[in-house]
Amino acid sequence: MGEEAREVGSSATSPRPSVTIGSSLISMINKLQDILAPVVSDKPQISLPQVAVVGSQSSGKSSVLESLVGRDFLPRGRDICTRRPLVLMLEYRAEEPGDEHTEWGEFRHLPGKRFYDFSAIRREIQAETDREAGLNKGVSDKQIRLKITSPNVLNMTLVDLPGITKVPVGDQPRDIEAMIRKMIMDYITQQNCIILAVSPANSDLATSDALQMAREADPNGFRTIGVITKLDIMDRGTDACNFLLGKVIPLKLGYVGVVNRSQEDINKNRGIAAALAYEEKFFNEHPVYSNLSDRCGMPQLARNLNQILEQHIKRVLPDLKARLNSQMVSVSKELQAYGQPLESKMAQGVVLLNILTKYCEAFAAMLEGKSQEMSTKELSGGARIHYILQSIFVKSLEGVDPCDDLTDDDIRTAIQNASGAKNALFVPEVPFEFLVRRQIARLLDPSCQCLHFVYDELVKISRACEVIELQRFPVLRKCLDEIVVNFLREGAKPALRMIENLIEMEVDYINTSHPRFIGGKKASELAMQQLKAQKGVTDVEGQTSRTVQAKTVMNGILPYQGSRPQLNNENPVSSGSTRTWGIPSIFGSRTSAVQSGRRFGEQSHSESMPSTINLREPPSILRPTETTDNEAAEIIITKLLLQSYYDIVRKNMQDLVPKAIMHFLVNSTKQNLQTAFIQKLYRENMFDELLKEHDELVSKRKRNEKLFEVFKQSLQTLEKVEFDVSSQTSSLGTDFSVGLPRIPSTLPDLHKTSEIIQFTHHSFSMPYTTDTTA
């Protein structure tokens, strides 16, 4: 009985020569997954054909996998056992005479180490799970990748996913169910994934979690195989016949019923062969299942999976090939960006000179508006400099009034100071020149600010014209930035000196003979017109007041007599006394004067001496008092002259300052920057330091070189497999027919795969110069 069982198990799991179709493809895909996995963080860029095993906790998933492999190697227990996705790559290897070991396992996280003891494989799976997910039932989405090589397996990739659970235990988070469901959906929603939905027969199959999730990911049931486990422990008088026939939840790929090993069988180390023998006996003797032999038993499940995988490969092969081509072109572009390693001084010099030239060309293109990456959202490059010169500098000077910080009193004070100790007969030139020089000097600050703004923009442009090759060389990028900043700083100095000289020239010589200057005569005429317009009726009233004052003076009465205000130093005199007008001594008071008069024998009269008139001392700061008509006219004339000459100087600055900035800074930088680069950087003893690459970039180049070789070998293998698939037919018989829909392609013209392959072959010899426009 044991030998019979071993023979059944062998026939169930060993591939026939006629079903090895696609074995080279799957082997290469497994290799591709091994290389891509650490690069893409468990999310492959290419969806490769694989079978995802989905089921609730303790549904019998592990038993199904072990039966397909034919060995015990998965962790067991009452609680959740699969806590990390286990990617199981089965690789067929024919047994050869003299082989010491025919079966072994290899983990990706332990490269080069083979496990010949499958119990050790189980312990390593458990230990690696604990390392990532913890010791207390934690769950992680990081894969464990295991490759099993054996003469008793078919080439395929199976993914054992954590069982669906609803109640968190141990260190599991409260949303453990949502976490596991999301993890499962990430796998089964891939169009190249075949879903193996495992449901125990001793539960309500209509509410199976595995079938519900499979329906979400595969609504039409084209990629789902239903597996009903534990048929031998269903309640007596019940069976799963309607489910196996697809009458309850139809699936295009149908259902297969199996019998699992019980926990007692596992505890007693009952082998897979004995379990398969028991399963075969159970189905043969069952009154219902004996009539459904094509839908029952682990051997039938293995045959179905093999046939489905074969058809699946046939259908996805063109799309897979196109995707591999696309990925290889993408990798080739990255290799072009990384460039080839520089091994000689000559190669280093060529690369350095090429980078410097491209950098300067990009800088000039941005200034001239010829950059290929022109923005439509905002101004950039030379357009920003033009905006600064015209819209900010020129327009800001237009709005400046030269008299905005000068009051009439300031101008009148300047005029009186320029007149000295006498009244000026004409408007003096000194106050005009003084005031206009002061206003011209105010133009220096905005001119220097404009220069600073343009300098900042040039620095921004230098950092924006990034050359792709510079990403490889951080030291060179830093040196270029330093040289550009220093070059611009040195270029700003002559521009600043020129601006200062322009202001000093205007301040040093006031050219009143300028043809656009208004002149004194014209200013006087305009001033008189303004005064007449301002005075109006006020002139008549002023004339009447002056006539009354004149008549009073002619009558011998001063305007203030009889009502003169009393000064602070005057003493009160009795109104009844008679005064004598005299001049007191400046060396004494009026009392001493009276006494002096008496000593000289003067007669004392009944009237008293007149009071002395004392003047107030002038204050420390004097300002002009009331404005006369002449002074008002002088103020207006000075303003007109000031405004006229300031406008002349302002227009000169609006024209000459932008010219100075463009000549000494912008154009000089554009024309001489490359020369400065070559003088400072193009030195053979500096090549190694300047062209030192990032360690990360070196590792990326090596990784992409490996990826390129993998894609190349994969495509070569796909060509052979494509030929084998088209020339061979399956010898499994015609009693079981399955079909998969053609996977919709996301790439254009997939039917032209021969052209893509020809292009790819052309790119093999020159990986860094691939014509990506093919």
TORBA-687995 format. One record per residue (C-alpha): residue in three letters; x negated, y negated, z negated. Coordinates in steps of 0.02 Angstrom, whole numbers, padded with zeros to 5 digits, always signed. Each point is the difference from the previous one (the first is absolute). Example, Ala and Ser with C-alpha at 12.3 -4.5 7.8 and 13.67 -1.06 7.14 Angstrom:
! residues 2
ALA-00615+00225-00390
SER-00069-00172+00033
! end
This chain:
! residues 774
MET+00000+00000+00000
GLY-00143-00118-00043
GLU-00087+00030+00168
GLU+00165-00029+00089
ALA+00024-00162-00093
ARG-00177-00056+00039
GLU+00032+00038+00183
VAL+00160-00101-00003
GLY-00087-00145-00083
SER-00141+00007+00125
SER+00119+00002+00146
ALA+00095-00145-00074
THR-00147-00112-00024
SER-00129+00052+00128
PRO+00011-00091+00168
ARG+00023+00101+00155
PRO-00110-00038+00149
SER+00153-00065+00091
VAL+00039-00130-00134
THR-00168-00082-00013
ILE+00056-00132+00123
GLY-00058-00170-00058
SER-00123+00070-00127
SER-00143-00109+00065
LEU+00115-00152-00006
ILE+00051+00028-00181
SER-00179+00034-00050
MET-00054-00165+00076
ILE+00148-00091-00078
ASN-00051+00069-00169
LYS-00175-00066+00029
LEU+00074-00166+00053
GLN+00104-00009-00157
ASP-00154+00037-00106
ILE-00093-00148+00074
LEU+00147-00121+00007
ALA+00064+00036-00175
PRO-00129-00100-00101
VAL+00008-00143+00125
VAL+00187-00028+00003
SER+00038+00035-00184
ASP+00112+00151+00021
LYS+00103-00085+00137
PRO-00064+00065+00168
GLN+00004-00118+00147
ILE+00052+00146+00111
SER+00148+00107-00047
LEU-00066+00176+00020
PRO+00106+00157+00011
GLN+00025+00071-00174
VAL+00132+00088-00104
ALA+00060-00088-00158
VAL+00073+00114-00133
VAL+00140-00089-00094
GLY+00104+00066-00144
SER+00056-00031-00176
GLN-00101+00052-00150
SER-00012+00190-00018
SER+00086+00027+00167
GLY-00131+00126+00054
LYS-00108-00113+00112
SER-00163+00070-00068
SER+00055+00179+00030
VAL+00043-00040+00181
LEU-00172-00077+00029
GLU-00091+00143-00083
SER+00097+00123+00105
LEU-00051-00091+00158
VAL-00182+00004-00054
GLY+00009+00174-00072
ARG-00096-00045-00160
ASP+00037-00066-00174
PHE-00085-00168-00017
LEU+00127-00130-00062
PRO+00027-00055-00182
ARG+00149+00076-00087
GLY+00103-00048-00152
ARG+00171-00039-00068
ASP-00011-00189+00021
ILE-00052-00100+00152
CYS-00152+00083+00080
THR-00029-00099+00161
ARG-00041-00176-00060
ARG-00103-00058+00149
PRO+00028+00031+00186
LEU-00100+00152+00051
VAL-00050-00005+00183
LEU-00031+00182+00044
MET-00091+00026+00164
LEU+00007+00181+00057
GLU-00136+00045+00123
TYR-00002+00167+00087
ARG-00168+00086+00014
ALA-00016+00172+00075
GLU-00086+00127-00108
GLU-00170+00050+00066
PRO-00101+00156-00040
GLY-00124-00028-00138
ASP+00091-00147-00080
GLU-00025-00001-00188
HIS+00148-00114-00026
THR+00148-00017+00116
GLU+00106-00122-00102
TRP-00049-00157-00094
GLY+00061-00172-00046
GLU-00083-00173+00008
PHE+00052-00162-00083
ARG-00032-00168+00080
HIS-00055-00075-00166
LEU-00131+00139-00014
PRO-00079+00002+00173
GLY-00110+00149+00041
LYS+00063+00108-00145
ARG+00097+00157+00044
PHE+00117+00089-00119
TYR+00012+00186+00033
ASP+00098+00033-00159
PHE+00178-00063+00023
SER+00025-00008-00188
ALA-00140-00129-00002
ILE+00094-00096+00134
ARG+00152-00005-00115
ARG-00106-00064-00145
GLU-00080-00134+00109
ILE+00171-00060+00060
GLN+00057-00013-00180
ALA-00158-00089-00055
GLU+00004-00124+00145
THR+00183-00035-00036
ASP-00039-00035-00183
ARG-00144-00115+00048
GLU+00114-00113+00101
ALA+00173+00022-00077
GLY-00047+00035-00181
LEU+00028+00149-00112
ASN+00180-00038-00048
LYS+00106+00032+00155
GLY-00047-00162+00089
VAL+00026-00017+00188
SER-00111-00078+00133
ASP+00018-00029+00187
LYS-00185+00030+00036
GLN-00025+00156+00102
ILE-00097+00157-00040
ARG-00064+00072+00162
LEU-00035+00186+00007
LYS-00053+00100+00152
ILE+00023+00189-00004
THR-00091+00101+00132
SER+00063+00176+00024
PRO+00038+00130+00134
ASN+00174+00017-00076
VAL+00067-00177+00031
LEU+00064-00100+00146
ASN-00077-00168+00043
MET+00115-00129-00076
THR+00003-00138-00129
LEU+00119+00014-00148
VAL+00031-00135-00130
ASP+00063+00057-00169
LEU+00090-00150-00075
PRO+00049-00024-00183
GLY+00168+00074-00044
ILE+00148-00117-00016
THR+00037-00029-00184
LYS+00127-00111-00088
VAL-00052-00003-00183
PRO-00173-00070-00042
VAL-00109+00104-00116
GLY-00170-00032-00078
ASP-00087-00154+00074
GLN+00118-00011+00148
PRO+00078-00172+00028
ARG+00184-00030-00017
ASP+00021-00018+00187
ILE-00086+00166+00035
GLU+00142+00056+00114
ALA-00011-00156+00110
MET-00190+00014+00003
ILE+00001+00180+00059
ARG+00137-00032+00127
LYS-00098-00144+00076
MET-00156+00109+00007
ILE+00096+00137+00091
MET+00083-00121+00121
ASP-00170-00072+00050
TYR-00043+00172+00069
ILE+00161+00068+00072
THR+00047-00159+00095
GLN-00150+00026+00116
GLN+00062+00064+00166
ASN-00138+00130+00014
CYS+00043+00076-00169
ILE+00102+00161-00009
ILE+00105+00003-00159
LEU+00008+00163-00096
ALA+00150-00032-00114
VAL-00005+00128-00142
SER+00160+00029-00101
PRO+00030+00135-00132
ALA+00149+00112+00032
ASN+00048+00004-00185
SER+00054-00184+00007
ASP+00129-00097+00098
LEU-00074-00003+00174
ALA+00124-00131+00060
THR-00081-00126-00118
SER-00180+00052+00030
ASP-00120-00146-00026
ALA-00118+00067+00133
LEU+00137+00010+00133
GLN+00066-00173-00046
MET-00172-00080+00019
ALA-00032+00095+00161
ARG+00165-00066+00070
GLU-00056-00180-00042
ALA-00166+00021+00090
ASP+00066+00111+00140
PRO+00186-00040+00023
ASN+00019+00113+00152
GLY-00089+00148-00081
PHE-00123+00019+00144
ARG-00155+00013-00111
THR+00070+00091-00152
ILE-00013+00184-00044
GLY+00108+00055-00146
VAL-00074+00127-00119
ILE+00115+00081-00128
THR-00097+00083-00139
LYS+00045+00119-00142
LEU+00137+00088+00097
ASP-00022+00152-00111
ILE+00059-00089-00159
MET+00163-00072+00064
ASP+00158+00044-00094
ARG+00071+00169+00047
GLY+00131-00010+00135
THR-00073-00161+00072
ASP-00119-00027+00144
ALA-00075-00138+00106
CYS+00060+00066+00166
ASN+00091-00160+00053
PHE-00155-00104-00039
LEU-00115+00117+00096
LEU+00117-00011+00149
GLY+00000-00191-00010
LYS+00188-00015-00030
VAL-00016-00115-00153
ILE-00144-00116+00045
PRO-00052+00033+00180
LEU-00184-00012+00045
LYS-00070+00012+00176
LEU-00144+00109-00060
GLY+00112+00108-00110
TYR-00025+00080-00169
VAL-00104+00142-00068
GLY+00038+00091-00162
VAL-00142+00069-00107
VAL-00025+00089-00164
ASN-00127-00071-00122
ARG-00106+00086-00126
SER+00073-00014-00173
GLN-00096-00070-00147
GLU-00015+00178-00064
ASP-00081+00050+00165
ILE-00123-00142-00018
ASN-00038+00043-00180
LYS-00033+00181+00049
ASN-00111-00057+00146
ARG+00110+00082+00129
GLY-00079-00044+00168
ILE+00074-00082+00153
ALA+00003+00164+00096
ALA+00106+00085-00132
ALA+00117-00149-00004
LEU+00022+00006+00188
ALA+00040+00185-00010
TYR+00132-00033-00132
GLU+00072-00141+00106
GLU+00011+00111+00153
LYS+00087+00137-00098
PHE+00124-00125-00075
PHE+00053-00068+00167
ASN+00012+00171+00084
GLU+00113+00067-00139
HIS+00109-00156-00022
PRO+00170+00021+00084
VAL+00002-00180+00066
TYR-00182-00045+00027
SER-00039+00161+00091
ASN+00098-00069+00147
LEU-00101-00163-00002
SER-00174+00070+00022
ASP-00049-00142+00115
ARG+00036-00124-00140
CYS-00073+00089-00149
GLY-00173+00038-00067
MET-00167-00085-00017
PRO-00070+00082+00160
GLN+00145-00076+00097
LEU-00036-00171-00076
ALA-00183+00014+00052
ARG+00050+00046+00178
ASN+00124-00143+00008
LEU-00128-00125-00063
ASN-00126+00061+00126
GLN+00120-00012+00145
ILE+00064-00171-00056
LEU-00177-00062-00019
GLU-00040+00060+00175
GLN+00148-00090+00077
HIS-00034-00152-00107
ILE-00179-00010+00063
LYS+00059+00013+00180
ARG+00120-00145-00024
VAL-00111-00119-00099
LEU-00159+00036+00096
PRO+00014-00144+00126
ASP+00046-00124-00135
LEU-00137+00064-00114
LYS-00127-00015+00139
ALA+00054-00179+00038
ARG-00012-00046-00183
LEU-00173+00073-00012
ASN-00050-00102+00151
SER+00071-00156-00078
GLN-00092+00031-00162
MET-00162+00033+00092
VAL+00016-00163+00096
SER+00032-00090-00163
VAL-00153+00080-00080
SER-00101-00046+00153
LYS+00052-00182-00018
GLU-00054+00002-00181
LEU-00167+00073+00050
GLN-00020-00140+00125
ALA+00034-00127-00136
TYR-00125+00083-00117
GLY-00131+00006+00138
GLN-00143+00121+00018
PRO-00138+00012-00131
LEU-00145-00117+00039
GLU-00162+00098-00003
SER-00124-00111+00094
LYS-00054-00181-00014
MET+00048-00028+00180
ALA+00176+00061-00030
GLN+00012-00106-00156
GLY-00057-00155+00095
VAL+00126+00030+00139
VAL+00144+00021-00123
LEU-00051-00152-00102
LEU-00014-00112+00153
ASN+00167+00064+00064
ILE+00084-00040-00166
LEU-00074-00176-00007
THR+00055-00035+00177
LYS+00177+00063-00028
TYR+00013-00099-00161
CYS-00050-00164+00084
GLU+00114+00034+00148
ALA+00146+00031-00118
PHE-00042-00160-00095
ALA-00003-00104+00160
ALA+00160+00083+00063
MET+00094-00049-00157
LEU-00061-00180+00015
GLU+00048-00011+00184
GLY+00168+00088-00020
LYS-00052+00153+00101
SER+00012+00130-00137
GLN+00090+00161+00048
GLU+00085+00007-00170
MET+00092-00165+00020
SER+00134-00029-00131
THR+00176-00057+00044
LYS+00047-00036-00180
GLU-00127-00133-00053
LEU-00141-00110+00064
SER-00172+00078-00005
GLY-00179-00032+00053
GLY-00032-00156+00103
ALA+00183-00050-00008
ARG-00015-00027-00187
ILE-00154-00110+00024
HIS+00094-00105+00129
TYR+00145-00017-00122
ILE-00118-00060-00137
LEU-00082-00130+00112
GLN+00156-00070+00081
SER+00150+00036-00109
ILE-00084-00021-00168
PHE-00147-00121+00022
VAL+00061-00114+00140
LYS+00180-00013-00058
SER-00052-00026-00181
LEU-00104-00153+00050
GLU+00146-00068+00100
GLY+00101-00015-00158
VAL-00130-00098-00099
ASP+00034-00186-00029
PRO-00162-00098-00034
CYS+00095-00120-00112
ASP+00092+00131-00102
ASP-00119-00018-00147
LEU-00022-00190+00016
THR+00122-00124-00078
ASP+00018-00182+00053
ASP-00086-00051-00162
ASP-00149+00111+00043
ILE-00018-00083+00170
ARG+00024-00176-00071
THR-00129+00033-00135
ALA-00125+00060+00131
ILE+00032-00156+00106
GLN-00025-00118-00149
ASN-00157+00091-00055
ALA-00069-00019+00176
SER+00037-00189-00004
GLY-00113-00031-00149
ALA+00016-00165-00096
LYS+00098-00089+00136
ASN+00155+00029+00102
ALA-00029+00080+00170
LEU+00061-00098+00150
PHE+00021+00161+00100
VAL+00028+00183-00044
PRO-00173+00066-00047
GLU-00069+00156+00087
VAL-00081+00071-00156
PRO+00160+00066-00083
PHE+00058+00078+00166
GLU-00165+00090+00026
PHE-00006+00056-00181
LEU+00176+00071+00003
VAL-00016+00083+00170
ARG-00163+00084-00050
ARG+00084+00070-00153
GLN+00144+00070+00103
ILE-00116+00075+00132
ALA-00097+00090-00137
ARG+00163+00087-00050
LEU-00006+00097+00166
LEU-00151+00101-00058
ASP+00096+00115-00118
PRO+00132+00062+00123
SER-00135+00024+00132
CYS-00103+00109-00118
GLN+00156+00097-00050
CYS+00037+00034+00183
LEU-00177+00068+00021
HIS+00023+00112-00152
PHE+00165+00068+00067
VAL-00079+00045+00167
TYR-00146+00083-00090
ASP+00121+00109-00100
GLU+00093+00049+00159
LEU-00162+00053+00084
VAL-00042+00110-00149
LYS+00173+00081+00012
ILE-00024+00028+00187
SER-00169+00081-00029
ARG+00079+00123-00122
ALA+00149+00034+00112
CYS-00098+00047+00157
GLU-00038+00173-00070
VAL-00094+00114+00119
ILE+00051+00183-00017
GLU-00181+00057-00008
LEU-00030-00111-00152
GLN+00109+00115-00105
ARG-00141+00126+00008
PHE-00133-00118-00070
PRO+00048-00094-00160
VAL-00175-00073-00023
LEU+00002-00074+00175
ARG+00175-00070-00029
LYS-00058-00086-00158
CYS-00155-00072+00085
LEU+00103-00066+00145
ASP+00119-00086-00119
GLU-00143-00082-00095
ILE-00085-00059+00160
VAL+00162-00073+00070
VAL+00038-00094-00162
ASN-00177-00071-00008
PHE+00003-00044+00185
LEU+00165-00092-00020
ARG-00063-00088-00155
GLU-00154-00060+00094
GLY+00108-00051+00148
ALA+00112-00103-00113
LYS-00146-00106-00059
PRO-00034-00093+00165
ALA+00188-00020+00023
LEU+00012-00079-00172
ARG-00148-00114+00034
MET+00080-00054+00164
ILE+00163-00041-00087
GLU-00090-00099-00134
ASN-00098-00094+00133
LEU+00159-00043+00093
ILE+00076-00075-00157
GLU-00160-00092-00043
MET-00010-00073+00176
GLU+00176-00067-00014
VAL-00033-00070-00173
ASP-00167-00081+00043
TYR+00060-00100+00150
ILE+00173-00077+00009
ASN+00023-00038+00184
THR+00124-00143+00003
SER-00031-00018+00187
HIS+00084+00166+00036
PRO+00124-00022+00144
ARG+00139+00080-00101
PHE-00031-00109-00155
ILE+00139-00126-00031
GLY-00115-00148-00041
GLY+00025-00148-00116
LYS+00103-00110+00117
LYS+00127+00133+00038
ALA+00008+00050-00182
SER+00033-00183-00050
GLU+00142-00015+00123
LEU+00081+00160-00061
ALA-00023-00056-00181
MET+00088-00166+00032
GLN+00143+00091+00083
GLN+00018+00117-00149
LEU-00004-00147-00123
LYS+00134-00095+00095
ALA+00109+00154+00004
GLN-00025+00029-00187
LYS+00025-00182-00060
GLY+00155-00057+00096
VAL+00106-00118-00106
THR-00127+00008-00141
ASP-00106-00131+00091
VAL+00136-00134-00015
GLU+00020+00027-00186
GLY-00188-00007-00025
GLN-00011-00166+00095
THR+00135-00082-00108
SER-00090+00053-00160
ARG-00165-00072+00061
THR+00085-00168+00043
VAL+00069-00021-00177
GLN-00170+00038-00075
ALA-00083-00129+00113
LYS+00121-00138-00053
THR-00032+00037-00183
VAL-00187-00015+00022
MET+00021-00165+00092
ASN+00095-00069-00149
GLY-00151+00037-00112
ILE+00075+00149-00086
LEU-00082+00169+00008
PRO+00118+00145+00024
TYR-00034+00067-00173
GLN+00007-00164-00100
GLY+00134-00008-00133
SER+00020+00187+00004
ARG-00181+00061+00002
PRO-00018+00164-00092
GLN-00099-00008-00159
LEU-00169+00084+00002
ASN-00057+00115-00137
ASN-00138-00117-00062
GLU+00103-00159-00005
ASN+00050-00077-00166
PRO+00172-00072-00024
VAL+00011-00193-00004
SER+00140-00100-00078
SER+00117-00068+00129
GLY-00005-00172-00075
SER-00187-00031+00013
THR-00086-00098+00139
ARG-00140+00088+00097
THR-00161-00072+00073
TRP-00069+00093+00155
GLY-00185+00034-00018
ILE-00132+00129+00038
PRO-00058+00094-00157
SER-00175+00064-00022
ILE-00027+00174+00058
PHE-00109+00025-00153
GLY+00131-00037-00131
SER+00181-00005-00042
ARG+00117-00146+00015
THR-00016-00029-00190
SER-00186-00031+00015
ALA+00034-00116+00145
VAL+00116-00105-00105
GLN-00122-00004-00142
SER-00139-00049+00119
GLY+00104-00142+00065
ARG+00029-00066-00172
ARG-00185+00001-00043
PHE-00030-00113+00149
GLY+00119-00126-00077
GLU+00149+00033+00110
GLN+00164-00056-00070
SER+00123+00131-00054
HIS+00168-00022+00081
SER+00162+00070-00056
GLU+00012+00119+00150
SER-00092+00168-00007
MET-00130+00071+00124
PRO+00064+00099+00152
SER-00013+00193-00007
THR-00140+00094+00093
ILE+00048+00110+00151
ASN-00078+00174-00021
LEU-00015+00128+00143
ARG+00028+00185-00015
GLU-00151+00109+00025
PRO+00005+00104+00162
PRO+00039+00185-00027
SER-00133+00133+00032
ILE+00093+00063+00154
LEU+00077-00127+00119
ARG+00132+00037+00130
PRO+00076-00124+00123
THR+00160-00083-00056
GLU+00139-00052+00117
THR-00024+00028+00186
THR-00001-00152+00112
ASP+00058-00004+00178
ASN-00177-00004+00064
GLU-00047+00149-00107
ALA+00153+00098+00061
ALA-00054-00034+00179
GLU-00177+00055-00039
ILE+00063+00163-00077
ILE+00105+00042+00153
ILE-00144-00042+00117
THR-00119+00112-00098
LYS+00125+00145+00005
LEU+00022-00017+00187
LEU-00186-00002+00030
LEU-00025+00147-00117
GLN+00136+00104+00082
SER-00063-00038+00176
TYR-00180+00045-00032
TYR+00044+00153-00104
ASP+00104+00069+00144
ILE-00151-00015+00114
VAL-00112+00095-00120
ARG+00134+00131-00036
LYS+00021+00041+00185
ASN-00188+00017+00014
MET-00004+00123-00146
GLN+00149+00098+00068
ASP-00098+00027+00159
LEU-00180+00017-00061
VAL+00021+00106-00158
PRO+00081+00149+00092
LYS-00134-00017+00134
ALA-00138+00005-00131
ILE+00076+00154-00084
MET+00025+00093+00164
HIS-00174-00042+00064
PHE-00107+00027-00154
LEU+00099+00142-00082
VAL+00124+00093+00111
ASN-00086+00001+00169
SER-00173+00015-00075
THR+00054+00155-00096
LYS+00080+00078+00153
GLN-00155-00029+00106
ASN-00140+00040-00122
LEU+00071+00131-00120
GLN-00064+00150+00098
THR-00174-00076+00008
ALA+00001-00020-00189
PHE+00055+00182-00021
ILE-00139+00066+00109
GLN-00133-00107-00084
LYS+00050+00057-00175
LEU+00061+00180+00026
TYR-00077+00076+00156
ARG-00157+00064-00084
GLU-00054+00180+00012
ASN-00048+00012-00184
MET+00178-00049-00047
PHE+00093+00124+00111
ASP+00012+00141-00128
GLU+00067-00113-00136
LEU+00123-00095+00110
LEU+00069+00156+00086
LYS+00022+00104-00157
GLU+00171+00083+00005
HIS+00127+00031-00136
ASP-00018+00172-00078
GLU+00186+00019+00022
LEU-00012-00037+00185
VAL-00137+00130+00022
SER+00108+00130-00084
LYS+00151-00050+00107
ARG-00104+00018+00158
LYS-00057+00175-00051
ARG+00177+00049-00046
ASN+00070-00064+00165
GLU-00136+00087+00097
LYS+00054+00163-00081
LEU+00183-00040+00034
PHE-00041-00035+00181
GLU-00085+00169+00016
VAL+00148+00086-00084
PHE+00124-00083+00117
LYS-00110+00045+00146
GLN-00011+00183-00050
SER+00186+00004-00041
LEU+00047-00064+00172
GLN-00115+00125+00083
THR+00081+00139-00101
LEU+00174-00066+00040
GLU-00038+00015+00185
LYS-00042+00183-00022
VAL+00150+00032-00111
GLU+00113-00090+00123
PHE-00059+00118+00134
ASP+00026+00152-00112
VAL+00175-00056-00048
SER+00050-00023+00181
SER-00072+00167+00056
GLN+00051+00114-00143
THR+00171+00052-00061
SER+00050+00061-00169
SER+00010+00188-00024
LEU+00108-00006-00156
GLY+00153+00053+00098
THR+00157-00088+00054
ASP+00114+00051-00143
PHE-00037-00161-00097
SER+00015-00166+00089
VAL-00039-00166-00079
GLY-00020-00172+00075
LEU-00070-00166-00056
PRO+00047-00167+00077
ARG-00134-00097+00089
ILE-00078-00121-00121
PRO+00032-00178+00060
SER-00163-00085+00041
THR-00050-00171-00062
LEU-00135-00015+00132
PRO+00031-00049+00182
ASP-00021+00118+00148
LEU-00034+00158-00098
HIS+00030+00103+00156
LYS-00159-00074+00071
THR-00108+00093-00125
SER-00119+00058+00136
GLU-00046-00180+00036
ILE-00028-00033-00185
ILE-00113+00151-00014
GLN-00100-00055+00151
PHE-00024-00170-00079
THR-00050+00081-00164
HIS-00129+00109+00086
HIS-00073-00154+00078
SER-00015-00080-00171
PHE-00089+00148-00080
SER-00169-00046+00072
MET+00012-00183-00049
PRO+00094-00010-00164
TYR-00044-00181-00032
THR+00045-00064+00172
THR+00170+00080+00027
ASP+00109-00092+00123
THR+00148-00031-00114
THR+00107-00068+00139
ALA+00015+00171+00081
! end
